[in-house]
């Protein structure tokens, strides 16, 4: 008797490719800047494989670094005129302030929305709008706790100025924190960014300030959790 072919109704077949696809969709990849730290932890575990405490310390270090440097995929909104959060974290300040002096944009105060990133947040930064990078400026400074108001002025920072197709300028400022000692920025003047594109990273605890033009309607509140690349920070006029 010929064997009856198995129908799809009898249950899905398992394949290694399907498992890998599910794993990739569940576990976010690691940003390239974090690979040396993850490798160092794995190397420690390998060297100390005969010593339980050393092996565990290495594996824990690698796991913690993989979590800190995670680079989850995000789906930004498609409607025009929105500014998205440039990072994951908690909205800690909404105020008016002059943009960083090194950008030479004058002393007129703009709306500033600050997002504090704890060590548990994903630390990649994303473009708040689509446009051309017309300025990138780094300024040395202190390493105060990033949730303090004075961190915007006193701490080490890196500022980018993005001009949209409509000629509107948005400023995103990466600010180092108490334990953050390195700011990574992968864009240069003249680069084109799409909203939600990853452009940098700060290592370990930090803050992101976004400066918005006059007339912009802020869409978040102090204390709200923001998702980088997805949460609508503001609506441009």
C-alpha positions as CSV (number, residue, x, y, z in Angstrom):
1,X,0.0,0.0,0.0
2,X,1.4,3.4,-0.9
3,X,2.2,5.7,2.0
4,X,-0.3,8.6,2.4
5,X,1.6,11.9,2.1
6,X,1.7,13.9,5.3
7,X,-0.5,17.0,5.2
8,X,0.2,20.3,6.9
9,X,-2.7,19.7,9.2
10,X,-0.7,17.0,11.0
11,X,1.6,19.6,12.4
12,X,4.5,21.8,11.3
13,X,7.9,20.3,10.6
14,X,10.9,21.5,12.6
15,X,14.0,22.7,10.9
16,X,17.2,24.2,12.2
17,X,16.7,27.2,9.9
18,X,13.4,27.9,11.5
19,X,14.9,27.7,15.0
20,X,17.7,30.1,14.0
21,X,15.1,32.5,12.6
22,X,13.0,32.4,15.8
23,X,16.2,33.0,17.9
24,X,17.2,36.0,15.8
25,X,13.8,37.6,16.1
26,X,13.8,37.1,19.9
27,X,17.4,37.8,20.9
28,X,18.6,41.2,19.6
29,X,22.1,41.3,18.0
30,X,25.0,43.0,19.7
31,X,26.3,46.4,18.5
32,X,29.8,46.1,17.0
33,X,31.2,48.4,19.7
34,X,30.3,45.7,22.3
35,X,31.9,42.7,20.6
36,X,35.4,43.3,22.3
37,X,33.7,43.3,25.7
38,X,31.7,40.2,25.0
39,X,34.8,38.5,23.6
40,X,36.8,39.4,26.7
41,X,34.2,37.8,29.0
42,X,34.2,34.6,26.9
43,X,38.0,34.6,26.8
44,X,38.1,34.8,30.6
45,X,35.6,31.9,30.8
46,X,37.8,29.9,28.4
47,X,41.0,30.6,30.3
48,X,39.4,29.8,33.6
49,X,37.3,26.8,32.4
50,X,39.0,24.6,35.1
51,X,38.0,27.0,37.8
52,X,34.3,27.2,38.4
53,X,34.2,30.8,39.8
54,X,36.4,32.1,37.1
55,X,34.4,30.4,34.4
56,X,31.2,31.8,35.8
57,X,32.6,35.3,36.2
58,X,33.6,35.2,32.5
59,X,30.2,34.0,31.3
60,X,28.4,36.5,33.5
61,X,30.5,39.3,32.1
62,X,29.9,38.2,28.5
63,X,26.2,38.0,29.2
64,X,26.0,41.4,30.9
65,X,27.9,43.0,28.1
66,X,25.8,41.4,25.4
67,X,22.7,42.7,27.2
68,X,24.1,46.2,27.6
69,X,25.3,46.5,23.9
70,X,22.1,45.0,22.5
71,X,20.9,46.5,19.2
72,X,17.2,45.7,18.9
73,X,15.4,46.4,15.6
74,X,12.9,49.2,15.7
75,X,10.0,50.3,13.3
76,X,9.8,54.1,13.2
77,X,6.5,55.8,12.4
78,X,5.9,56.7,8.8
79,X,3.8,59.8,9.1
80,X,5.5,63.1,8.2
81,X,6.5,65.8,10.7
82,X,7.3,63.6,13.7
83,X,10.4,63.5,15.8
84,X,11.2,60.2,17.5
85,X,13.1,59.5,20.7
86,X,16.8,59.1,19.9
87,X,17.3,56.5,22.6
88,X,15.6,54.2,25.1
89,X,15.2,55.6,28.6
90,X,13.2,57.8,30.9
91,X,12.2,61.4,30.0
92,X,13.8,63.3,32.8
93,X,13.5,66.9,31.7
94,X,11.4,69.1,29.3
95,X,12.5,72.7,29.3
96,X,13.9,75.5,27.2
97,X,17.6,76.1,26.7
98,X,20.1,77.4,24.2
99,X,21.6,74.7,22.0
100,X,25.2,73.7,22.6
101,X,27.5,76.7,21.9
102,X,29.9,74.6,19.7
103,X,27.1,74.3,17.1
104,X,27.1,78.1,16.7
105,X,23.3,78.3,16.5
106,X,23.0,81.4,18.6
107,X,21.6,82.0,22.1
108,X,17.9,81.7,21.3
109,X,16.3,79.1,23.6
110,X,14.7,76.0,22.1
111,X,12.6,73.3,23.6
112,X,14.9,70.6,25.0
113,X,13.7,67.1,25.9
114,X,16.2,65.0,27.9
115,X,16.2,61.2,28.1
116,X,18.1,59.4,30.9
117,X,19.6,56.0,30.0
118,X,20.2,53.7,32.9
119,X,22.7,50.8,32.6
120,X,19.7,48.5,31.9
121,X,18.6,50.4,28.8
122,X,19.8,49.7,25.2
123,X,22.5,52.3,24.6
124,X,22.4,52.7,20.9
125,X,21.4,56.1,19.6
126,X,19.0,56.6,16.7
127,X,18.3,59.5,14.3
128,X,15.2,61.5,15.6
129,X,14.4,62.6,12.0
130,X,15.3,62.0,8.4
131,X,17.7,64.5,6.9
132,X,21.3,65.6,6.3
133,X,23.9,65.9,9.0
134,X,25.2,69.4,8.7
135,X,27.4,69.5,11.9
136,X,29.0,67.1,14.3
137,X,30.8,68.6,17.3
138,X,32.5,66.9,20.3
139,X,33.2,68.8,23.5
140,X,35.2,67.5,26.5
141,X,33.7,67.9,30.0
142,X,32.9,66.3,33.3
143,X,31.3,63.0,34.1
144,X,28.5,64.0,36.5
145,X,25.5,61.8,37.0
146,X,23.6,62.1,33.7
147,X,20.2,62.6,35.4
148,X,21.2,65.9,36.9
149,X,20.1,69.1,35.1
150,X,23.6,70.5,34.9
151,X,24.8,67.4,33.0
152,X,23.6,69.1,29.8
153,X,26.1,71.9,30.3
154,X,29.0,70.4,32.2
155,X,29.4,66.8,31.0
156,X,31.3,65.6,28.0
157,X,29.1,65.5,24.9
158,X,28.8,65.0,21.2
159,X,26.2,67.0,19.2
160,X,24.8,66.4,15.8
161,X,22.7,68.9,13.8
162,X,20.3,67.3,11.3
163,X,18.4,69.3,8.7
164,X,15.2,67.8,7.3
165,X,14.1,68.1,3.7
166,X,11.8,71.0,4.8
167,X,14.8,72.9,6.1
168,X,14.1,72.3,9.8
169,X,17.1,71.7,12.1
170,X,16.9,69.2,14.9
171,X,19.8,68.7,17.4
172,X,20.6,65.5,19.2
173,X,23.3,65.5,21.9
174,X,24.9,62.4,23.3
175,X,26.0,63.2,26.9
176,X,28.4,61.0,28.9
177,X,27.3,60.0,32.5
178,X,28.8,59.1,35.8
179,X,30.3,55.8,34.6
180,X,30.2,56.5,30.8
181,X,33.7,57.2,29.6
182,X,33.3,56.9,25.8
183,X,30.9,58.4,23.3
184,X,30.8,56.7,19.9
185,X,29.4,58.6,16.9
186,X,29.5,57.0,13.5
187,X,28.2,59.9,11.3
188,X,30.0,62.8,9.7
189,X,29.0,66.1,8.2
190,X,27.2,65.5,4.9
191,X,25.9,62.0,5.8
192,X,22.2,61.3,5.1
193,X,20.1,59.7,7.8
194,X,16.7,58.1,7.8
195,X,14.5,58.4,10.9
196,X,15.3,55.6,13.4
197,X,18.8,54.9,11.9
198,X,21.4,53.9,14.4
199,X,24.2,56.5,14.5
200,X,26.1,56.0,17.7
201,X,26.4,54.6,21.2
202,X,27.5,55.7,24.7
203,X,29.2,53.3,27.1
204,X,27.7,52.8,30.4
205,X,24.9,55.1,31.6
206,X,24.2,58.4,29.8
207,X,21.7,60.9,28.5
208,X,20.3,62.2,25.2
209,X,19.1,65.8,24.7
210,X,17.0,66.7,21.7
211,X,16.6,70.3,20.8
212,X,13.4,71.2,18.9
213,X,12.5,74.3,16.9
214,X,10.0,76.9,18.2
215,X,6.4,75.9,17.8
216,X,7.1,72.2,18.1
217,X,4.4,70.3,20.1
218,X,6.0,67.9,22.6
219,X,4.2,64.5,22.8
220,X,5.9,63.0,25.9
221,X,5.8,63.7,29.6
222,X,8.4,63.7,32.4
223,X,8.8,60.2,33.8
224,X,7.5,58.5,30.6
225,X,9.5,55.6,29.2
226,X,10.7,56.2,25.6
227,X,11.6,53.6,23.0
228,X,14.3,54.8,20.7
229,X,13.3,55.0,17.1
230,X,9.6,54.4,17.8
231,X,8.2,56.7,20.6
232,X,7.1,60.0,19.1
233,X,8.9,62.7,21.0
234,X,7.3,65.7,19.3
235,X,5.3,66.9,16.2
236,X,7.0,69.6,14.1
237,X,4.9,72.7,13.3
